[in-house]
Amino acid sequence: MTAGALLIEVRFVEGRYHGRNDWPPSPFRLFQALVAGAYGGRWVTEPENEKDAAFNSLEGLDAPHIAAPPREKGASASYFVPNNDLDAVGGDPRRISEVRVKKTVATSLFRHRTPVLYAWPFDDGAAHAATISKLAERLHTLGLGRDAAYAQAETASWDEAEARLLAHGGRVVRPRGTAPRGPTCPTKGSLESLKQRHSDSARRFLVEGTGDGPPGPAVAGCRPRWQ
């Protein structure tokens, strides 16, 4: 029998969501947003051991149950943007037009006061769930950068979680762990993968000094040999 649940309520400031082809936002997308909030901003120098342990525990849990408000599909728009593959053109920012791709963004509209509720069941690891509950307060966006959101979380018994899901009034779903275009839920190694991706992305904007004076401005695509 499931001992407890990690309950996370996410509210969108404007009642709009621009994630691609998913409603409600997938657990993996929420996991990414929680990690971004927990490790970024003014918390970037904070010790990571407790946070790492909590997110490692979360990525090992079974898929959560999700209750979400009904949505209406808004207009979609297509953009031609760089494909984050500057290495394909030798790292030369002047050739960025060669790696532009078409990306379509669809808008979901819904009542902004109604939260999306995630209920992660767990049998042990209550301390880690409590840590995630505190870190959830740092969430600032979910979806694209324009999707401002905030969250509140708590731990509860599974009976209380079921009652909250039923009282929500929206459709309750439970996603699979994988999907044709990638995982819909975090899995073992998700946190480390996100950290590595962030580190690799940050290094693209570093410049190696020559020793003759202070380094010049950062240029996308320059990869230092010393880090």
PABALO-835571 format. One line per 4 residues: their letters; for each residue x, y, z of N, C-alpha, C, O, CB. Coordinates in steps of 0.02 Angstrom, whole numbers. Glycine has a CB too. Example, Ala and Ser with C-alpha at 12.3 -4.5 7.8 and 13.67 -1.06 7.14 Angstrom:
2
AS	660 -284 390 615 -225 390 660 -165 390 712 -166 423 565 -224 452 | 642 -112 354 684 -53 357 645 2 394 670 57 402 704 -30 286 $
This chain:
227
MTAG	42 -60 0 0 0 0 44 62 0 92 66 38 -48 0 62 | 27 110 -42 67 172 -46 63 211 19 9 223 46 43 215 -105 | 121 231 43 123 266 108 103 338 103 67 364 147 192 261 138 | 124 372 51 110 443 48 114 470 -22 120 433 -71 158 481 92 $
ALLI	109 536 -27 109 569 -93 142 636 -87 136 671 -37 38 576 -121 | 177 654 -140 203 721 -148 154 758 -193 145 740 -251 276 722 -179 | 122 809 -166 71 848 -203 102 914 -225 126 953 -183 8 859 -161 | 100 928 -289 125 991 -316 70 1024 -357 46 995 -406 190 980 -359 $
EVRF	51 1084 -337 2 1123 -374 38 1178 -412 76 1217 -383 -52 1153 -327 | 26 1181 -477 57 1232 -519 2 1277 -547 -47 1253 -575 99 1200 -577 | 12 1342 -540 -35 1391 -569 2 1435 -619 57 1458 -606 -68 1434 -513 | -30 1446 -675 -2 1489 -727 -29 1560 -718 -89 1569 -710 -17 1462 -798 $
VEGR	15 1609 -721 -4 1678 -707 -57 1703 -756 -104 1737 -736 57 1723 -710 | -50 1686 -820 -94 1713 -872 -144 1663 -899 -182 1679 -944 -53 1740 -928 | -145 1602 -873 -191 1553 -900 -174 1532 -971 -218 1515 -1011 -261 1580 -898 | -109 1534 -988 -86 1513 -1054 -25 1469 -1047 16 1477 -1002 -70 1575 -1098 $
YHGR	-20 1422 -1093 36 1375 -1092 57 1361 -1164 15 1350 -1207 17 1309 -1055 | 122 1362 -1176 147 1356 -1244 190 1294 -1254 230 1292 -1300 186 1417 -1262 | 183 1244 -1211 220 1183 -1221 198 1149 -1285 141 1156 -1307 212 1136 -1162 | 244 1111 -1314 230 1081 -1379 195 1014 -1371 224 966 -1344 295 1073 -1420 $
NDWP	134 1010 -1395 97 946 -1401 86 910 -1334 80 849 -1334 134 900 -1446 | 84 945 -1280 69 910 -1217 23 952 -1173 38 1011 -1158 133 892 -1180 | -30 923 -1151 -73 951 -1099 -106 893 -1062 -137 850 -1093 -127 999 -1129 | -99 892 -997 -62 940 -955 14 934 -966 37 886 -996 -78 928 -882 $
PSPF	52 983 -941 124 979 -948 150 914 -919 131 894 -864 158 1039 -913 | 194 881 -955 218 816 -934 257 820 -868 285 872 -852 262 785 -989 | 260 765 -831 300 764 -769 373 781 -782 406 812 -740 295 696 -736 | 400 760 -839 470 776 -854 478 851 -864 528 880 -842 494 738 -916 $
RLFQ	430 883 -897 434 955 -906 431 991 -838 467 1039 -827 377 981 -953 | 388 966 -793 386 995 -726 452 983 -690 477 1028 -655 327 965 -686 | 480 924 -697 544 907 -666 598 957 -689 636 983 -648 566 835 -683 | 601 971 -753 648 1020 -780 638 1088 -749 686 1122 -729 642 1025 -857 $
ALVA	575 1110 -743 559 1175 -715 578 1179 -641 603 1230 -618 485 1191 -724 | 567 1126 -605 586 1124 -534 661 1128 -526 686 1163 -482 559 1060 -501 | 698 1092 -568 771 1094 -565 797 1164 -582 842 1189 -548 801 1041 -614 | 768 1195 -633 790 1262 -652 779 1311 -595 822 1353 -582 752 1285 -715 $
GAYG	723 1306 -561 709 1351 -506 753 1337 -445 774 1383 -411 638 1346 -487 | 766 1273 -432 802 1254 -372 876 1270 -375 907 1286 -323 794 1180 -360 | 905 1267 -435 978 1275 -441 999 1342 -470 1058 1359 -468 1005 1219 -484 | 952 1380 -498 971 1441 -533 964 1503 -490 951 1500 -430 930 1449 -594 $
GRWV	972 1561 -523 962 1625 -489 1008 1634 -429 1067 1618 -432 891 1631 -467 | 981 1660 -377 1021 1675 -317 1040 1612 -279 1077 1616 -229 984 1722 -272 | 1015 1554 -301 1032 1492 -267 1088 1454 -302 1101 1396 -285 971 1448 -262 | 1120 1485 -351 1169 1449 -391 1230 1429 -349 1264 1380 -366 1192 1493 -450 $
TEPE	1245 1465 -295 1302 1447 -253 1282 1407 -192 1325 1391 -150 1338 1510 -231 | 1220 1390 -186 1195 1351 -129 1222 1280 -131 1228 1252 -186 1118 1350 -128 | 1239 1249 -75 1261 1179 -75 1208 1134 -108 1148 1145 -99 1274 1155 -3 | 1231 1084 -145 1186 1045 -186 1171 976 -160 1128 941 -188 1214 1040 -255 $
NEKD	1205 953 -108 1197 884 -87 1125 865 -71 1099 815 -95 1241 871 -27 | 1092 907 -30 1023 892 -10 976 896 -70 932 854 -77 1000 942 44 | 986 945 -113 944 951 -173 955 892 -220 908 864 -247 959 1018 -210 | 1018 874 -230 1033 818 -274 998 754 -250 969 718 -290 1109 807 -279 $
AAFN	1003 741 -185 972 681 -157 896 682 -167 866 630 -182 989 674 -83 | 865 740 -158 793 745 -166 771 733 -238 723 697 -250 768 814 -142 | 806 764 -286 787 755 -356 804 685 -381 769 657 -423 822 807 -399 | 858 656 -355 873 586 -372 819 539 -348 803 490 -380 941 566 -343 $
SLEG	791 555 -290 736 515 -264 673 525 -307 638 476 -322 721 534 -191 | 659 587 -326 600 602 -366 602 566 -434 552 540 -457 592 677 -377 | 660 566 -465 665 535 -531 657 459 -528 649 426 -580 731 552 -564 | 661 430 -468 652 358 -461 581 337 -445 567 278 -440 697 333 -409 $
LDAP	536 386 -435 466 369 -417 426 349 -478 444 366 -535 433 429 -382 | 371 314 -466 325 297 -520 292 361 -546 295 413 -514 272 246 -495 | 261 355 -604 229 413 -635 176 442 -589 140 405 -555 198 394 -703 | 169 508 -587 118 539 -545 50 537 -578 44 528 -639 137 612 -529 $
HIAA	-2 546 -538 -69 559 -563 -75 635 -572 -49 673 -531 -125 530 -515 | -109 657 -624 -113 728 -640 -186 748 -652 -221 716 -690 -69 746 -702 | -207 801 -619 -273 830 -631 -263 899 -660 -227 940 -632 -316 832 -565 | -295 912 -716 -285 976 -751 -351 1005 -773 -397 968 -789 -238 968 -811 $
PPRE	-357 1072 -776 -418 1103 -801 -425 1091 -876 -375 1082 -910 -418 1178 -785 | -485 1092 -902 -494 1087 -974 -463 1147 -1009 -460 1201 -981 -569 1081 -993 | -441 1136 -1070 -409 1191 -1106 -441 1199 -1175 -470 1153 -1203 -334 1178 -1113 | -433 1258 -1201 -451 1274 -1270 -387 1286 -1309 -340 1317 -1284 -498 1336 -1273 $
KGAS	-385 1261 -1370 -326 1272 -1411 -329 1341 -1442 -377 1358 -1477 -321 1218 -1465 | -277 1380 -1430 -273 1446 -1460 -235 1444 -1526 -223 1390 -1553 -238 1494 -1412 | -219 1501 -1551 -183 1506 -1616 -113 1478 -1609 -82 1480 -1555 -181 1578 -1641 | -87 1452 -1663 -18 1428 -1666 23 1474 -1711 -5 1506 -1755 -14 1355 -1690 $
ASYF	87 1476 -1699 132 1518 -1739 196 1480 -1753 218 1439 -1712 147 1585 -1703 | 226 1493 -1810 288 1460 -1830 345 1510 -1829 337 1567 -1852 281 1427 -1900 | 402 1488 -1804 461 1530 -1800 520 1492 -1832 522 1431 -1830 477 1550 -1727 | 565 1529 -1860 626 1500 -1887 684 1522 -1841 703 1581 -1839 639 1522 -1962 $
VPNN	710 1474 -1805 759 1490 -1753 821 1446 -1761 817 1393 -1792 728 1481 -1683 | 878 1467 -1732 937 1425 -1733 924 1359 -1697 888 1356 -1648 997 1461 -1700 | 954 1306 -1722 941 1238 -1697 990 1217 -1643 997 1157 -1631 943 1189 -1753 | 1024 1265 -1610 1072 1249 -1558 1124 1199 -1581 1145 1155 -1543 1036 1222 -1496 $
DLDA	1145 1204 -1644 1193 1158 -1673 1246 1196 -1711 1261 1182 -1769 1157 1107 -1720 | 1276 1245 -1676 1326 1287 -1709 1388 1248 -1729 1424 1267 -1775 1346 1344 -1663 | 1400 1191 -1694 1458 1150 -1712 1453 1124 -1784 1503 1110 -1816 1464 1091 -1665 | 1391 1119 -1810 1381 1093 -1877 1409 1141 -1930 1421 1120 -1987 1308 1080 -1890 $
VGGD	1420 1204 -1911 1448 1252 -1958 1514 1279 -1931 1531 1338 -1940 1398 1310 -1971 | 1550 1236 -1897 1616 1254 -1873 1618 1303 -1816 1670 1333 -1803 1655 1282 -1928 | 1561 1312 -1781 1559 1358 -1725 1560 1431 -1744 1575 1474 -1702 1616 1345 -1680 | 1546 1446 -1807 1549 1515 -1832 1481 1548 -1826 1435 1530 -1863 1573 1516 -1905 $
PRRI	1473 1598 -1781 1407 1631 -1772 1382 1664 -1835 1322 1673 -1844 1411 1682 -1717 | 1428 1682 -1881 1408 1715 -1943 1370 1669 -1990 1337 1691 -2037 1469 1743 -1979 | 1373 1603 -1977 1339 1554 -2019 1276 1526 -1986 1251 1474 -2006 1387 1497 -2037 | 1252 1562 -1936 1195 1536 -1897 1133 1527 -1939 1090 1485 -1923 1180 1582 -1839 $
SEVR	1126 1565 -1993 1067 1559 -2036 1063 1490 -2069 1010 1468 -2090 1067 1613 -2090 | 1120 1455 -2072 1121 1389 -2104 1092 1335 -2060 1076 1280 -2085 1192 1372 -2122 | 1083 1348 -1996 1057 1296 -1951 990 1317 -1921 970 1291 -1869 1107 1281 -1895 | 955 1363 -1954 888 1381 -1930 838 1328 -1950 842 1299 -2004 867 1450 -1958 $
VKKT	790 1315 -1905 738 1266 -1918 671 1297 -1900 666 1345 -1862 750 1201 -1878 | 619 1268 -1928 551 1291 -1914 525 1257 -1851 527 1196 -1845 504 1276 -1974 | 500 1298 -1805 469 1272 -1744 400 1303 -1736 392 1364 -1741 514 1287 -1682 | 352 1261 -1724 283 1284 -1716 264 1283 -1643 274 1234 -1608 234 1240 -1757 $
VATS	237 1338 -1619 216 1345 -1550 140 1349 -1547 110 1392 -1579 249 1408 -1516 | 110 1305 -1509 37 1305 -1501 20 1332 -1432 57 1321 -1384 8 1233 -1511 | -35 1367 -1426 -56 1397 -1363 -115 1359 -1334 -164 1344 -1369 -74 1470 -1373 | -111 1344 -1269 -167 1316 -1232 -195 1369 -1186 -157 1403 -1151 -146 1252 -1192 $
LFRH	-262 1377 -1185 -295 1427 -1144 -339 1392 -1092 -372 1343 -1109 -337 1476 -1187 | -340 1417 -1031 -378 1385 -977 -388 1435 -920 -360 1490 -922 -342 1321 -952 | -427 1415 -871 -439 1459 -813 -375 1463 -771 -351 1412 -746 -498 1432 -769 | -347 1523 -765 -282 1529 -733 -285 1517 -658 -233 1504 -627 -254 1598 -747 $
RTPV	-343 1521 -629 -348 1510 -557 -353 1436 -538 -347 1418 -480 -407 1547 -529 | -364 1394 -588 -368 1322 -575 -299 1291 -585 -270 1297 -638 -420 1289 -622 | -273 1258 -534 -204 1231 -540 -202 1166 -579 -253 1132 -588 -174 1221 -471 | -142 1149 -600 -127 1081 -623 -98 1045 -562 -49 1068 -533 -77 1080 -685 $
LYAW	-129 991 -544 -110 955 -483 -73 890 -500 -99 849 -538 -172 939 -440 | -13 883 -474 27 822 -482 30 785 -416 45 815 -364 99 839 -508 | 16 721 -416 19 680 -355 66 621 -367 49 572 -399 -53 654 -335 | 127 628 -340 177 575 -346 171 527 -287 181 549 -230 249 605 -351 $
PFDD	156 464 -299 153 416 -243 223 394 -222 267 385 -264 111 355 -262 | 232 384 -158 296 356 -134 284 311 -74 237 321 -36 346 412 -116 | 328 261 -67 325 215 -10 375 234 44 363 221 103 338 144 -33 | 430 264 24 478 290 72 508 353 42 487 375 -11 534 237 89 $
GAAH	557 382 76 586 444 51 545 506 68 546 555 31 594 441 -23 | 511 504 125 469 561 145 511 624 154 489 679 139 431 545 209 | 573 617 179 616 675 191 634 708 124 635 769 120 680 655 228 | 647 668 73 663 695 7 602 731 -22 608 784 -53 688 639 -40 $
AATI	543 701 -12 482 733 -37 471 799 -3 447 847 -34 421 687 -26 | 487 803 62 480 866 98 528 919 71 511 979 68 492 856 174 | 587 898 51 635 945 21 609 972 -45 614 1032 -58 703 911 11 | 582 928 -87 553 950 -151 496 999 -138 487 1047 -176 527 889 -192 $
SKLA	457 987 -85 402 1032 -69 427 1103 -57 395 1151 -78 365 1007 -6 | 484 1109 -23 512 1176 -10 541 1206 -74 533 1266 -87 567 1173 44 | 575 1165 -114 606 1189 -175 555 1210 -227 569 1252 -270 652 1137 -203 | 496 1181 -224 444 1197 -273 425 1271 -272 401 1298 -322 381 1154 -261 $
ERLH	436 1304 -215 420 1375 -210 464 1418 -256 448 1476 -268 428 1398 -138 | 518 1390 -281 564 1427 -324 545 1422 -398 575 1457 -440 634 1402 -315 | 496 1382 -415 476 1375 -485 452 1443 -511 415 1478 -477 421 1322 -493 | 473 1461 -572 454 1526 -599 422 1522 -668 385 1566 -688 515 1571 -603 $
TLGL	437 1469 -705 405 1459 -771 395 1384 -780 429 1343 -750 449 1488 -828 | 347 1368 -823 335 1298 -841 314 1297 -914 259 1319 -931 281 1264 -795 | 356 1271 -957 344 1273 -1029 397 1316 -1061 456 1304 -1051 274 1300 -1044 | 377 1365 -1101 424 1413 -1129 438 1469 -1079 406 1473 -1027 396 1442 -1194 $
GRDA	487 1511 -1096 505 1566 -1050 448 1614 -1038 448 1649 -987 563 1603 -1078 | 400 1617 -1083 343 1662 -1075 290 1634 -1029 243 1670 -1010 313 1678 -1142 | 295 1571 -1009 243 1538 -969 258 1546 -895 278 1498 -861 239 1463 -988 | 247 1606 -870 259 1619 -799 211 1577 -756 151 1573 -769 250 1695 -783 $
AYAQ	239 1547 -704 199 1503 -661 229 1503 -591 286 1524 -581 196 1431 -690 | 191 1479 -544 216 1471 -476 185 1407 -447 134 1383 -471 199 1533 -431 | 217 1381 -396 195 1316 -369 195 1317 -293 231 1355 -261 241 1260 -395 | 154 1274 -266 156 1259 -194 150 1184 -188 114 1152 -226 100 1297 -154 $
AETA	183 1156 -139 186 1083 -132 184 1062 -59 198 1102 -15 248 1055 -166 | 166 1000 -49 162 972 18 163 896 13 151 868 -41 99 996 56 | 176 863 68 169 791 71 104 774 108 82 812 152 230 758 106 | 74 719 90 10 699 119 4 623 115 45 590 84 -50 733 83 $
SWDE	-47 596 147 -61 525 139 -90 513 70 -116 559 38 -111 500 195 | -85 451 46 -112 438 -21 -188 445 -22 -217 464 -73 -92 368 -44 | -221 429 33 -294 438 36 -312 512 26 -360 527 -9 -321 413 104 | -273 557 56 -286 628 47 -271 649 -24 -306 690 -53 -244 670 97 $
AEAR	-219 620 -53 -202 636 -123 -259 616 -169 -278 654 -214 -137 601 -144 | -286 557 -160 -342 535 -202 -402 581 -194 -435 598 -243 -362 463 -184 | -415 603 -133 -471 648 -121 -460 715 -156 -506 744 -184 -482 659 -46 | -398 740 -156 -382 803 -189 -389 797 -265 -413 843 -298 -311 825 -172 $
LLAH	-369 740 -292 -375 729 -364 -448 728 -385 -467 758 -436 -341 664 -384 | -490 694 -347 -561 690 -363 -596 757 -354 -641 774 -393 -595 637 -319 | -575 795 -304 -607 860 -292 -584 914 -341 -616 966 -346 -591 883 -221 | -531 901 -377 -504 951 -423 -555 971 -476 -561 1029 -493 -442 925 -456 $
GGRV	-591 922 -502 -642 936 -552 -619 928 -624 -660 925 -670 -668 1004 -543 | -554 923 -634 -527 914 -702 -515 841 -716 -522 798 -673 -463 954 -711 | -497 827 -778 -481 759 -798 -418 735 -763 -369 772 -758 -474 754 -874 | -419 673 -739 -361 644 -705 -327 595 -752 -360 550 -779 -381 610 -638 $
VRPR	-262 604 -763 -224 560 -808 -162 536 -772 -140 564 -722 -206 597 -874 | -133 482 -800 -68 458 -775 -27 438 -836 -42 387 -868 -77 397 -726 | 25 477 -853 62 464 -914 106 402 -909 122 378 -855 105 523 -931 | 126 378 -967 175 325 -971 245 354 -960 254 415 -962 171 288 -1038 $
GTAP	292 310 -949 360 333 -937 396 355 -1000 443 395 -996 400 280 -905 | 375 330 -1058 408 348 -1120 356 369 -1171 297 353 -1164 451 290 -1146 | 379 402 -1222 336 423 -1277 377 423 -1341 439 423 -1337 304 494 -1264 | 346 424 -1399 384 421 -1461 436 477 -1467 489 465 -1497 337 425 -1519 $
RGPT	422 536 -1440 469 592 -1447 512 602 -1385 546 653 -1380 431 654 -1461 | 511 556 -1339 553 563 -1280 515 546 -1217 455 534 -1220 581 633 -1276 | 549 547 -1160 517 528 -1097 465 580 -1075 477 640 -1082 569 519 -1043 | 410 556 -1049 361 601 -1020 370 607 -945 341 651 -913 290 578 -1037 $
CPTK	409 561 -916 423 562 -844 498 561 -833 535 532 -873 388 502 -809 | 521 591 -778 592 586 -763 611 513 -749 570 474 -723 611 631 -702 | 671 495 -765 697 428 -752 765 434 -719 792 489 -714 701 385 -818 | 792 379 -696 857 379 -665 909 410 -711 916 389 -769 878 308 -645 $
GSLE	943 460 -687 992 495 -727 968 560 -756 1007 597 -787 1015 451 -781 | 903 576 -747 876 638 -776 910 700 -748 927 746 -785 801 641 -764 | 920 701 -683 951 760 -652 1022 770 -679 1041 825 -697 953 753 -576 | 1061 717 -681 1130 722 -705 1131 743 -778 1175 782 -799 1167 655 -697 $
SLKQ	1084 719 -818 1080 738 -888 1066 813 -895 1097 846 -937 1026 697 -923 | 1020 839 -856 1003 910 -858 1063 953 -837 1077 1004 -868 943 926 -814 | 1098 931 -785 1158 968 -763 1211 969 -817 1243 1020 -829 1186 937 -699 | 1222 912 -850 1272 908 -901 1254 951 -961 1297 985 -990 1282 836 -923 $
RHSD	1190 951 -979 1168 992 -1035 1179 1066 -1019 1201 1104 -1063 1093 979 -1050 | 1163 1086 -958 1173 1156 -939 1246 1175 -940 1264 1228 -964 1144 1170 -869 | 1289 1130 -915 1361 1143 -915 1388 1149 -986 1427 1195 -1001 1397 1088 -878 | 1367 1104 -1029 1391 1106 -1099 1368 1170 -1134 1405 1200 -1172 1366 1044 -1137 $
SARR	1305 1190 -1120 1279 1250 -1151 1316 1312 -1127 1331 1357 -1167 1204 1258 -1136 | 1332 1315 -1062 1367 1373 -1035 1437 1379 -1064 1461 1435 -1073 1371 1367 -959 | 1470 1324 -1077 1538 1325 -1103 1541 1353 -1174 1594 1375 -1196 1568 1256 -1102 | 1486 1353 -1209 1486 1379 -1277 1496 1454 -1279 1512 1482 -1332 1422 1361 -1312 $
FLVE	1488 1487 -1222 1494 1560 -1219 1556 1582 -1182 1561 1640 -1161 1432 1590 -1187 | 1605 1538 -1174 1667 1555 -1142 1722 1566 -1194 1720 1538 -1249 1688 1500 -1093 | 1770 1607 -1176 1825 1623 -1222 1891 1607 -1187 1900 1623 -1128 1822 1698 -1244 | 1936 1577 -1223 2002 1563 -1195 2046 1624 -1203 2051 1651 -1258 2034 1502 -1229 $
GTGD	2077 1646 -1148 2122 1703 -1152 2187 1687 -1187 2207 1629 -1192 2136 1729 -1082 | 2220 1739 -1211 2283 1729 -1247 2344 1739 -1202 2399 1719 -1221 2288 1776 -1306 | 2333 1769 -1143 2389 1783 -1099 2418 1852 -1109 2461 1873 -1071 2443 1732 -1108 | 2394 1888 -1160 2419 1954 -1175 2380 2010 -1142 2398 2069 -1147 2421 1965 -1248 $
GPPG	2324 1992 -1109 2282 2043 -1079 2217 2013 -1059 2208 1952 -1065 2272 2102 -1127 | 2170 2053 -1036 2104 2027 -1015 2069 1997 -1075 2076 2021 -1131 2060 2082 -984 | 2029 1944 -1064 1992 1913 -1118 1941 1960 -1148 1916 2005 -1113 1958 1849 -1095 | 1926 1951 -1211 1876 1991 -1244 1806 1966 -1228 1799 1922 -1187 1886 1992 -1319 $
PAVA	1755 1994 -1261 1686 1974 -1248 1674 1903 -1269 1706 1877 -1315 1637 2021 -1284 | 1627 1871 -1236 1610 1802 -1251 1578 1797 -1320 1540 1841 -1340 1563 1772 -1198 | 1594 1744 -1356 1567 1733 -1422 1538 1663 -1425 1571 1614 -1407 1621 1742 -1477 | 1475 1657 -1447 1443 1591 -1450 1485 1545 -1494 1507 1565 -1548 1371 1596 -1476 $
GCRP	1495 1484 -1472 1528 1435 -1512 1602 1427 -1495 1632 1378 -1516 1522 1453 -1584 | 1631 1473 -1457 1701 1467 -1437 1706 1418 -1380 1673 1426 -1328 1731 1535 -1417 | 1747 1367 -1388 1752 1315 -1336 1822 1315 -1306 1870 1302 -1342 1734 1245 -1364 | 1828 1329 -1243 1895 1334 -1212 1926 1264 -1202 1890 1215 -1196 1891 1370 -1144 $
RWQ	1992 1262 -1201 2027 1199 -1189 2042 1189 -1115 2064 1136 -1094 2091 1197 -1229 | 2029 1242 -1076 2052 1239 -1006 1996 1223 -957 2008 1228 -896 2083 1304 -987 | 1939 1205 -978 1885 1188 -930 1859 1120 -942 1813 1098 -907 1828 1238 -935 $
